[in-house]
Amino acid sequence: MRFVRLCLALIAGALLTTAAPAQRAQDWRAHVAQAPSGAFLIGNPAAKVKLVEYLSYTCPHCAHFVAESKAPLHDDLVRRGLVRVEFRHAVRDPLDMAAALLARCTGAKGFSGASQAIFAAQSSWFEQGRTWWQANAASLKSQPELARLKAAANGSGLTALMAKRGMSAAAVNQCFAAPGDLNKVTTMTKAAWGTIQGTPSFTINGKAGGGSDWAALEPELRAAGAR
């Protein structure tokens, strides 16, 4: 009888184990916070590898890097909690600043997606914006900086791009209503250009590295422990 009871207990345990749903691993891409500096931190705070990216929205090499690295970096290493990415702005021109303010205006939840969309469409809005800025910069000189940046966002097509992503006209107006983010990005940019020579640039666990593309960066991330 004792043997029968033991067998029944083992069978019941096996059934419970089989029926229990498998735990889904946490997707760390959704863990986004803003540092006191204004930089966005994406991924596991306890990740072994801390990657800092210095990026500019009007930098073609940055757009190429973002597209090339999305799958292996964000969709794999960041998702699994092995790498945390810190996005730091290194603004180069007014169109770049307008893009930064719009991306940041989406908040922690929307920043990554907005940034990727802006980089993906760079070839269209940047060319349109550059032509528009050359034609209108002189007439904008008397306006406050935020008004100039809002006009650049409209003239370049950046506002239309964000509208397609669900940003309302009222939300766009709010992006350029107060100088808080402008001041943060300006300060961050000054610090960035005091450290780097060009964009994209990277640090891995506090040390400069990674070259300027994914092919150079990936092996250094792996060597640092992102496996």
NULUMLUM-403879 format. One line per field, with one value per residue (C-alpha): residue number from 0; residue in one letter; x, y, z. Coordinates in Angstrom, 1 decimal. Layout:
N
seq <- (NUM,...)
type <- (A,...)
x <- (X,...)
y <- (Y,...)
z <- (Z,...)
This chain:
227
seq <- (0,1,2,3,4,5,6,7,8,9,10,11,12,13,14,15,16,17,18,19,20,21,22,23,24,25,26,27,28,29,30,31,32,33,34,35,36,37,38,39,40,41,42,43,44,45,46,47,48,49,50,51,52,53,54,55,56,57,58,59,60,61,62,63,64,65,66,67,68,69,70,71,72,73,74,75,76,77,78,79,80,81,82,83,84,85,86,87,88,89,90,91,92,93,94,95,96,97,98,99,100,101,102,103,104,105,106,107,108,109,110,111,112,113,114,115,116,117,118,119,120,121,122,123,124,125,126,127,128,129,130,131,132,133,134,135,136,137,138,139,140,141,142,143,144,145,146,147,148,149,150,151,152,153,154,155,156,157,158,159,160,161,162,163,164,165,166,167,168,169,170,171,172,173,174,175,176,177,178,179,180,181,182,183,184,185,186,187,188,189,190,191,192,193,194,195,196,197,198,199,200,201,202,203,204,205,206,207,208,209,210,211,212,213,214,215,216,217,218,219,220,221,222,223,224,225,226)
type <- (M,R,F,V,R,L,C,L,A,L,I,A,G,A,L,L,T,T,A,A,P,A,Q,R,A,Q,D,W,R,A,H,V,A,Q,A,P,S,G,A,F,L,I,G,N,P,A,A,K,V,K,L,V,E,Y,L,S,Y,T,C,P,H,C,A,H,F,V,A,E,S,K,A,P,L,H,D,D,L,V,R,R,G,L,V,R,V,E,F,R,H,A,V,R,D,P,L,D,M,A,A,A,L,L,A,R,C,T,G,A,K,G,F,S,G,A,S,Q,A,I,F,A,A,Q,S,S,W,F,E,Q,G,R,T,W,W,Q,A,N,A,A,S,L,K,S,Q,P,E,L,A,R,L,K,A,A,A,N,G,S,G,L,T,A,L,M,A,K,R,G,M,S,A,A,A,V,N,Q,C,F,A,A,P,G,D,L,N,K,V,T,T,M,T,K,A,A,W,G,T,I,Q,G,T,P,S,F,T,I,N,G,K,A,G,G,G,S,D,W,A,A,L,E,P,E,L,R,A,A,G,A,R)
x <- (0.0,2.8,4.4,1.1,0.7,4.3,3.6,0.4,2.3,5.0,2.4,0.5,3.7,4.7,1.2,1.5,4.9,3.7,0.7,2.5,3.0,6.6,7.8,8.4,11.8,11.6,12.0,14.4,13.9,10.8,12.8,13.6,14.5,15.8,19.1,19.5,21.6,18.6,20.2,17.8,18.8,17.5,17.7,18.6,20.2,22.2,23.5,27.1,27.8,27.0,27.1,27.0,26.0,26.7,24.4,23.2,19.9,21.4,24.5,24.2,26.6,24.4,21.4,23.3,24.5,21.0,19.5,22.4,22.5,18.8,18.4,21.6,21.9,18.4,16.4,18.9,21.4,19.3,16.2,17.9,19.3,23.0,23.6,22.1,22.3,22.6,21.6,23.4,22.7,25.6,23.6,25.2,22.6,19.1,17.3,19.1,17.9,14.3,14.4,15.8,13.1,10.4,11.8,12.3,8.8,7.4,8.8,10.6,8.1,8.2,11.7,13.3,10.6,10.6,14.4,14.4,11.7,13.5,16.7,14.9,13.4,16.5,17.2,13.9,13.3,16.9,17.2,13.8,14.8,18.2,16.6,13.9,16.4,18.6,15.6,14.1,17.0,17.5,13.8,13.8,16.6,14.4,12.3,13.0,15.0,12.1,10.0,12.8,13.1,9.4,9.4,12.3,10.4,7.4,9.4,11.5,8.6,9.6,6.3,4.4,6.5,5.6,2.0,2.0,3.2,0.2,1.6,-1.2,-0.7,-1.2,1.5,3.9,3.2,4.0,7.4,8.5,6.6,9.2,13.1,13.6,14.6,16.3,18.6,19.2,20.2,22.3,24.3,24.6,25.8,28.5,29.7,29.6,31.7,34.2,34.7,34.2,35.6,32.6,29.4,28.6,30.9,30.8,32.0,31.8,31.8,33.3,36.1,36.1,35.8,33.6,35.0,32.1,30.0,28.4,31.1,33.7,31.5,30.0,33.2,34.1,30.6,31.1,34.6,33.1,30.6,27.6,27.2)
y <- (0.0,2.4,1.7,2.5,5.8,6.7,6.0,8.1,11.0,10.9,10.8,13.8,15.7,15.0,16.2,19.4,20.1,19.5,21.7,24.6,27.4,28.1,31.5,34.0,35.7,39.4,41.7,44.4,46.6,47.9,49.0,52.6,55.4,58.9,59.7,63.0,64.2,63.7,60.6,57.7,54.3,51.3,47.8,46.0,48.3,45.3,44.3,43.3,45.5,49.2,50.7,54.5,55.6,59.2,59.8,62.6,62.4,64.1,61.8,59.3,56.9,57.0,56.1,53.2,52.0,52.1,50.1,47.6,47.1,46.9,43.1,41.9,44.7,45.7,42.7,40.2,41.6,44.3,42.2,39.4,41.8,41.4,45.0,48.3,51.1,54.8,57.1,60.5,63.3,64.9,67.5,68.9,71.4,72.8,70.0,67.5,69.5,69.6,65.8,65.3,67.4,65.5,62.0,63.0,64.4,60.8,60.0,56.9,54.5,56.0,57.3,54.2,53.7,57.4,57.5,54.4,55.9,59.2,57.5,55.2,58.2,60.4,60.4,62.1,64.5,65.6,66.6,68.3,70.1,71.2,72.8,74.4,75.7,77.3,79.2,80.3,80.6,84.3,85.1,83.1,84.9,87.2,84.4,82.6,79.4,77.0,78.7,78.3,74.6,74.1,75.7,73.5,70.4,71.4,72.4,69.3,66.9,65.7,66.8,64.9,61.8,62.0,62.5,59.2,57.6,59.1,62.3,65.0,68.7,69.6,67.2,68.6,72.1,70.9,69.6,73.2,75.0,75.0,75.1,72.2,69.5,72.0,73.0,69.3,68.4,71.5,70.7,67.0,68.0,70.3,67.5,65.0,67.1,67.7,63.9,62.5,63.4,62.3,60.4,57.6,57.1,54.6,53.7,50.2,50.0,53.5,52.9,54.3,51.7,50.2,52.1,53.7,50.8,47.6,45.3,46.9,47.3,43.8,41.8,44.3,43.9,40.1,40.4,42.5,39.7,40.1,36.5)
z <- (0.0,0.8,-2.6,-4.3,-2.4,-3.4,-7.0,-7.0,-5.3,-8.0,-10.8,-9.3,-9.0,-12.6,-13.8,-11.8,-13.2,-16.8,-16.3,-14.8,-17.4,-18.3,-16.9,-19.6,-19.3,-18.7,-21.7,-20.5,-23.5,-21.7,-18.7,-19.6,-17.2,-17.4,-15.6,-13.8,-16.8,-19.1,-20.8,-21.3,-19.8,-21.6,-20.2,-17.0,-14.4,-13.1,-16.6,-16.6,-19.6,-19.6,-23.1,-23.6,-27.1,-28.2,-31.2,-33.4,-35.4,-38.4,-38.5,-41.4,-39.7,-36.6,-38.6,-40.2,-36.7,-35.2,-38.1,-38.1,-34.3,-33.5,-33.9,-32.3,-29.6,-28.6,-29.6,-28.1,-25.7,-24.2,-24.2,-22.3,-19.7,-20.7,-21.8,-20.6,-23.2,-22.2,-25.0,-24.8,-27.3,-29.2,-31.1,-34.3,-35.7,-35.2,-37.0,-34.7,-31.7,-33.0,-33.5,-30.0,-28.4,-30.2,-29.3,-25.7,-25.5,-25.9,-22.4,-21.2,-22.8,-26.2,-26.5,-28.0,-30.7,-31.6,-31.9,-34.2,-36.3,-36.6,-37.6,-40.1,-41.9,-41.7,-45.4,-46.2,-43.3,-43.1,-46.8,-46.6,-43.4,-44.7,-47.8,-45.6,-43.1,-45.8,-47.1,-43.7,-41.2,-41.7,-41.2,-38.0,-36.2,-34.3,-32.8,-29.5,-29.9,-29.1,-31.7,-34.3,-33.4,-33.7,-37.1,-38.1,-36.9,-39.0,-42.1,-42.1,-41.9,-38.4,-37.0,-39.7,-38.9,-35.2,-36.1,-38.0,-34.7,-32.9,-31.5,-31.5,-32.4,-28.8,-27.7,-30.4,-29.1,-25.5,-26.7,-27.6,-24.8,-22.0,-22.0,-19.6,-22.1,-24.3,-21.4,-20.6,-24.1,-24.5,-21.4,-22.4,-25.8,-24.4,-22.2,-25.1,-27.5,-24.7,-24.6,-28.2,-31.6,-33.7,-33.8,-33.2,-30.3,-27.4,-24.0,-22.6,-18.8,-18.6,-21.2,-24.7,-27.4,-30.0,-33.0,-34.9,-36.2,-35.0,-36.5,-34.3,-31.2,-31.0,-30.2,-27.5,-25.9,-26.1,-24.5,-21.7,-20.9,-23.1,-24.2)
